[in-house]
Amino acid sequence: MEHHEDLTPATTLLYSGVSIFLVCTSGMMSGLTVGLLSLDQMNLQILSHSGDVKQKKYASGIIPILKNRHHLMVTLLLCNACAMEALPIFLDKLTDPVIAIIVSVTAVLLFGEIIPQALCVRYGLAIGFYTSWLVRALMYATFPISYPIGLLLDRLLGGDHGEYYKRSELKELVTMHAAVNQGPLSIDECNIINGALDMKTKTVKDCMTSLEKVFMVGQDEVFDEIMSNNLISDGHSRVPVYRDNRNNIVGLLLVKHLLGVSTDKRMPIKQIGLRPLPGVLTDKPLYDMLNEFQTGRSHMATVTDSSRGELVGIITLEDVIEELIQEEIEDETDAMPAEEKSIKLRRLQKHLTPVVTPEQARSQGRKGSSIEVASLLAHSSNGDNNV
């Protein structure tokens, strides 16, 4: 212990200051290692565009130094190791080895590990931004050693490209947001997000309407009062038309085209004017089906079994939208019991059919006018679903 007595007050003060500096340096390197490397590059990109003012500022300042994550990691660990190895040397000159070890372990554990790491985990974004200049300087200073090692790690382990979620993981994340009381996402928002994710793996077969449930009319049937009432009861604006049998759909009848047709003329449906109805296979992805509907050519299509080649149903834009929002879309009559629905339709027909004067009838050549069909159109839904 004779060498301790030879230290002058100035030397003792110098060694004490260096020891404190090394403990602080070790703590800073340890904290930055945990704080910076725990930040996800993908999350930083999101914050740099959609965060508040401070988050955008912090994230934009940290992103450049995280591009070479392995280089950064080696730099911080190298500086931390140098500080921790140098600390016992100076402490040994100030006191005996036992006390030096105790002080070194205690100081490093408390002020070099626990406190810095706790602070950097909690305030990693802000601390990383304000110390980014120092980190860059250290990366340049240790470049001859840290860069080759970091490059080797990139080659062996691959570079960091941010954390991406699998589809199932993303759905679970969204569900967890909805499960939180007063969480950032509502139930409806989560349903729509999950519906959009599920649509990637769903096909037309998953949401089509089977053929036996579809309301349709034959092309040789005449448009008379009975058919007018049937169309009113159905309550939809688009009706498939078949020839000979229901498995042979030849076109689509737009109910609005009946506005100028008198029921007294008993005109066959095929003469009114049918629109072509596109066909799809059951294995067609729903997103492709949605894109096809968006072209505006038709909001309804026939569905053919991809293996048997048989017509099995129809699909409409409304079906796809329901699959997307994970909820049923009901019009004014869908939500009513069948008996109440029938009563309301009769009342609507009674009140919406205008009175035609004899003069109007003579001028139009018929008792009933095209205005009679207005009641039909008044409560035909704007949607395409035919069920």
C-alpha positions in Angstrom: 0.0 0.0 0.0 3.0 2.3 -0.1 2.2 3.5 -3.6 -1.1 5.0 -2.3 0.8 7.3 0.1 3.0 8.7 -2.8 -0.1 10.2 -4.5 -0.3 13.9 -4.3 -3.7 15.6 -3.7 -3.8 16.7 -7.4 -3.1 13.2 -8.6 -5.7 11.7 -6.3 -8.2 14.2 -7.5 -7.3 13.5 -11.1 -7.7 9.7 -10.6 -11.0 10.2 -8.8 -12.3 12.4 -11.7 -11.2 9.9 -14.3 -12.9 7.0 -12.4 -16.1 9.0 -12.2 -15.8 9.8 -15.9 -15.3 6.1 -16.8 -18.3 5.1 -14.7 -20.5 7.7 -16.5 -19.1 6.7 -19.9 -19.8 3.0 -19.1 -23.3 3.9 -18.0 -24.0 6.0 -21.1 -22.8 3.3 -23.5 -24.8 0.7 -21.7 -27.9 2.8 -21.7 -27.6 3.8 -25.3 -27.0 0.1 -26.3 -30.3 -0.9 -24.7 -32.2 2.3 -25.7 -31.1 2.6 -29.3 -31.0 -1.0 -30.3 -34.5 -1.6 -28.8 -36.0 1.0 -31.2 -37.6 -0.6 -34.2 -36.7 1.0 -37.5 -40.2 0.4 -38.9 -41.7 2.1 -35.9 -39.3 5.1 -36.3 -40.4 5.5 -39.9 -44.0 5.6 -38.8 -43.3 8.2 -36.1 -41.3 10.3 -38.5 -44.4 10.7 -40.6 -47.4 10.4 -38.3 -46.1 11.3 -34.8 -46.4 14.6 -33.0 -43.8 17.4 -33.6 -41.3 16.1 -31.0 -41.6 12.4 -32.2 -41.1 13.4 -35.8 -38.0 15.4 -34.8 -36.5 12.6 -32.6 -37.3 9.8 -35.0 -35.8 11.7 -38.0 -32.6 12.3 -36.1 -32.2 8.7 -34.9 -33.0 6.9 -38.2 -29.7 7.7 -39.9 -27.5 6.2 -37.1 -29.7 3.0 -37.0 -29.2 2.2 -40.7 -26.0 0.4 -39.8 -27.3 -1.3 -36.6 -24.4 -3.8 -36.2 -21.8 -1.0 -36.7 -23.6 1.0 -34.0 -23.8 -2.0 -31.6 -20.1 -2.8 -31.9 -19.2 0.9 -31.4 -21.2 1.2 -28.2 -20.0 -2.2 -26.8 -16.4 -1.4 -27.6 -16.6 1.9 -25.8 -18.3 0.4 -22.9 -15.8 -2.4 -22.6 -12.9 0.1 -22.7 -14.4 2.1 -19.9 -15.1 -0.9 -17.7 -11.6 -2.3 -18.2 -9.9 1.0 -17.4 -11.9 1.7 -14.3 -10.2 -0.9 -11.9 -6.8 0.4 -13.0 -7.4 3.9 -11.6 -9.3 2.7 -8.6 -6.5 0.4 -7.7 -4.2 3.4 -7.4 -6.6 5.1 -5.1 -7.3 2.2 -2.6 -6.5 -1.4 -2.0 -7.6 -4.1 -4.4 -10.5 -5.4 -2.3 -12.1 -2.0 -1.9 -11.4 -1.2 -5.6 -13.3 -4.3 -6.7 -16.2 -3.5 -4.4 -16.4 0.1 -5.5 -16.0 -0.9 -9.1 -18.7 -3.5 -9.1 -21.1 -1.3 -7.1 -20.5 1.8 -9.2 -20.8 -0.1 -12.5 -23.9 -2.0 -11.5 -25.8 0.9 -10.1 -24.6 3.9 -12.1 -23.3 2.0 -15.2 -26.1 -0.5 -15.7 -29.3 -0.2 -13.8 -30.0 3.5 -13.8 -28.8 4.3 -17.3 -30.7 1.4 -18.9 -33.9 2.2 -17.0 -33.7 5.8 -18.2 -32.9 4.9 -21.8 -35.6 2.3 -22.0 -38.1 4.9 -20.8 -36.8 7.9 -22.7 -34.8 6.2 -25.4 -36.2 8.3 -28.2 -35.3 11.7 -26.7 -31.9 10.5 -25.2 -31.0 8.9 -28.5 -31.7 12.1 -30.4 -29.8 14.4 -28.1 -26.8 12.1 -28.0 -26.8 11.3 -31.7 -23.9 13.6 -32.3 -21.8 11.8 -29.7 -22.7 8.4 -31.1 -21.7 9.5 -34.7 -18.4 10.8 -33.3 -17.7 7.5 -31.6 -18.6 5.6 -34.7 -16.1 7.6 -36.7 -13.4 7.3 -34.0 -13.7 3.5 -33.7 -14.3 3.0 -37.4 -11.2 0.9 -38.1 -12.3 -1.6 -35.5 -16.1 -1.3 -35.3 -16.9 -1.1 -39.0 -15.2 -4.4 -40.1 -16.8 -6.3 -37.3 -20.2 -4.7 -38.0 -19.8 -5.6 -41.7 -19.0 -9.2 -40.8 -22.1 -9.4 -38.7 -24.2 -8.0 -41.5 -22.8 -10.7 -43.8 -23.3 -13.5 -41.3 -26.6 -12.5 -39.7 -28.1 -10.2 -42.3 -29.0 -6.5 -42.0 -31.9 -5.1 -40.1 -35.0 -4.1 -42.1 -37.4 -3.5 -39.3 -40.0 -5.7 -37.7 -42.8 -6.8 -40.0 -45.9 -8.6 -38.7 -47.4 -11.7 -40.2 -51.1 -11.5 -41.2 -52.2 -13.5 -38.1 -50.0 -11.4 -35.8 -51.4 -8.2 -37.2 -55.0 -9.4 -36.7 -54.2 -10.3 -33.1 -52.6 -6.9 -32.6 -55.7 -5.1 -33.9 -57.9 -7.4 -31.7 -55.9 -6.4 -28.6 -56.5 -2.7 -29.4 -60.2 -3.4 -29.5 -60.1 -5.4 -26.2 -58.6 -2.4 -24.3 -61.3 -0.3 -22.5 -61.5 3.0 -24.4 -58.7 1.8 -26.6 -57.4 3.6 -29.7 -59.6 1.5 -32.1 -63.3 0.9 -31.9 -65.0 -2.4 -32.5 -66.2 -1.3 -36.0 -62.7 -0.2 -36.9 -61.2 -3.5 -35.8 -63.9 -5.5 -37.7 -63.1 -3.6 -40.9 -59.4 -4.0 -40.5 -59.7 -7.7 -39.8 -62.2 -8.1 -42.7 -59.7 -6.4 -45.1 -57.0 -8.8 -43.9 -59.2 -11.9 -44.2 -60.2 -11.0 -47.7 -56.7 -11.7 -49.0 -57.4 -15.5 -48.4 -61.1 -15.6 -49.3 -62.6 -16.3 -52.6 -66.0 -15.7 -54.3 -67.2 -19.0 -53.0 -67.0 -17.7 -49.4 -69.6 -14.9 -49.8 -71.7 -15.7 -52.9 -75.4 -16.3 -52.8 -76.4 -19.8 -53.7 -78.6 -20.1 -56.8 -81.7 -21.5 -55.0 -81.9 -18.3 -52.9 -81.7 -15.9 -55.8 -84.9 -14.1 -57.0 -84.9 -14.2 -60.8 -87.4 -14.0 -63.7 -87.7 -15.8 -67.0 -87.0 -13.9 -70.2 -90.3 -15.1 -71.7 -92.4 -13.9 -68.8 -94.5 -10.8 -69.3 -94.3 -7.7 -67.3 -97.8 -7.4 -65.9 -99.3 -6.3 -62.6 -98.4 -9.7 -60.9 -94.8 -9.4 -61.9 -94.7 -5.8 -60.8 -96.0 -6.8 -57.4 -93.4 -9.6 -57.2 -90.6 -7.1 -58.1 -91.9 -4.7 -55.4 -91.9 -7.5 -52.9 -88.4 -8.5 -53.8 -87.3 -4.9 -53.3 -84.1 -4.9 -55.2 -82.9 -2.8 -58.2 -81.2 -5.6 -60.2 -82.8 -9.0 -61.1 -81.1 -11.8 -63.0 -83.1 -13.1 -66.1 -82.9 -16.8 -67.1 -83.9 -18.7 -70.3 -85.6 -22.1 -70.1 -84.3 -22.9 -66.6 -82.7 -21.2 -63.6 -79.3 -22.6 -64.4 -79.2 -20.6 -67.7 -78.9 -16.9 -66.7 -78.8 -14.8 -69.9 -78.8 -11.2 -68.5 -79.7 -8.7 -65.9 -82.9 -6.6 -65.6 -82.5 -3.2 -64.2 -85.8 -2.4 -62.4 -85.5 1.3 -63.4 -85.9 0.4 -67.0 -89.5 -0.6 -66.2 -90.3 3.1 -65.5 -91.5 3.6 -69.1 -93.2 0.3 -69.5 -96.9 -0.2 -68.9 -98.1 -3.4 -67.2 -101.1 -3.3 -69.6 -98.9 -4.0 -72.6 -97.7 -7.4 -71.1 -94.4 -7.0 -72.7 -92.0 -10.0 -72.5 -89.0 -9.3 -70.3 -86.6 -10.1 -73.1 -87.9 -7.1 -75.1 -87.5 -4.6 -72.3 -83.7 -4.6 -72.6 -81.3 -6.7 -70.6 -77.8 -5.9 -69.6 -75.1 -8.6 -70.0 -74.1 -10.3 -66.7 -70.4 -11.2 -66.3 -69.4 -14.6 -65.0 -66.7 -15.6 -62.5 -65.4 -18.8 -61.0 -65.8 -19.8 -57.4 -62.0 -19.7 -56.8 -61.6 -16.0 -57.8 -60.0 -14.0 -55.0 -62.3 -11.4 -53.4 -59.9 -8.5 -53.9 -59.9 -9.3 -57.7 -63.7 -9.4 -57.6 -63.8 -6.0 -55.8 -61.5 -4.6 -58.4 -63.7 -5.9 -61.2 -66.8 -4.4 -59.6 -64.9 -1.1 -59.4 -64.7 -0.9 -63.2 -68.4 0.0 -63.2 -69.3 -2.6 -65.9 -71.6 -4.5 -63.5 -72.3 -4.8 -59.7 -73.5 -8.4 -60.1 -71.9 -11.5 -61.6 -72.9 -15.1 -62.0 -70.7 -17.7 -60.2 -69.7 -21.0 -61.8 -68.1 -23.8 -59.9 -64.4 -24.0 -61.0 -64.3 -27.8 -60.8 -67.7 -28.9 -62.2 -68.4 -26.0 -64.5 -71.9 -25.6 -63.2 -73.7 -22.3 -62.3 -74.0 -22.3 -58.5 -75.0 -18.7 -57.6 -74.4 -15.0 -57.9 -72.2 -12.5 -56.2 -72.8 -8.8 -55.9 -70.9 -5.7 -54.8 -73.0 -5.7 -51.6 -71.8 -9.2 -50.8 -68.2 -8.2 -51.1 -68.7 -5.0 -49.0 -70.4 -7.1 -46.3 -67.4 -9.4 -46.2 -65.1 -6.4 -45.9 -67.0 -4.7 -43.0 -67.9 -8.0 -41.3 -71.5 -6.9 -41.0 -74.8 -7.5 -42.8 -76.1 -4.5 -44.9 -79.8 -4.3 -44.4 -82.2 -2.0 -46.3 -85.4 -0.6 -44.9 -87.3 -3.9 -45.4 -84.6 -6.4 -44.5 -84.6 -5.6 -40.9 -88.4 -6.2 -40.5 -90.2 -9.4 -39.8 -91.8 -11.0 -42.9 -95.4 -10.2 -42.0 -94.6 -6.6 -41.1 -92.5 -6.3 -44.3 -95.4 -7.5 -46.4 -97.9 -5.0 -44.8 -95.5 -2.1 -45.2 -94.9 -2.9 -48.9 -98.7 -3.0 -49.6 -99.1 0.3 -47.8 -96.2 1.8 -49.8 -97.8 0.6 -53.1 -101.1 2.0 -52.1 -99.8 5.5 -51.2 -97.1 5.8 -53.8 -99.2 4.9 -56.9 -100.5 8.2 -58.2 -104.1 8.7 -59.5 -104.2 9.1 -63.3 -107.0 11.2 -64.7 -109.0 10.0 -67.8 -107.4 12.7 -69.9 -104.0 11.5 -68.9 -105.0 7.9 -69.6 -106.3 8.8 -73.1 -103.2 10.9 -73.9 -100.9 8.0 -72.9 -103.1 5.3 -74.5 -103.6 3.2 -71.4 -105.3 3.3 -67.9 -102.1 2.6 -66.1 -99.1 4.7 -66.8 -95.4 4.3 -66.4 -95.9 6.3 -63.2 -97.4 3.1 -61.7 -93.9 1.7 -61.6 -92.7 4.6 -59.5 -93.8 2.7 -56.4 -91.7 -0.2 -57.4 -88.7 2.0 -57.8 -89.4 4.0 -54.7 -88.4 1.2 -52.4 -86.1 -0.9 -54.7 -82.8 -0.9 -52.8 -79.9 0.9 -54.3 -77.8 -2.2 -53.5 -77.3 -5.1 -55.8 -78.0 -8.1 -53.5 -80.8 -10.1 -54.9 -81.7 -12.3 -51.9 
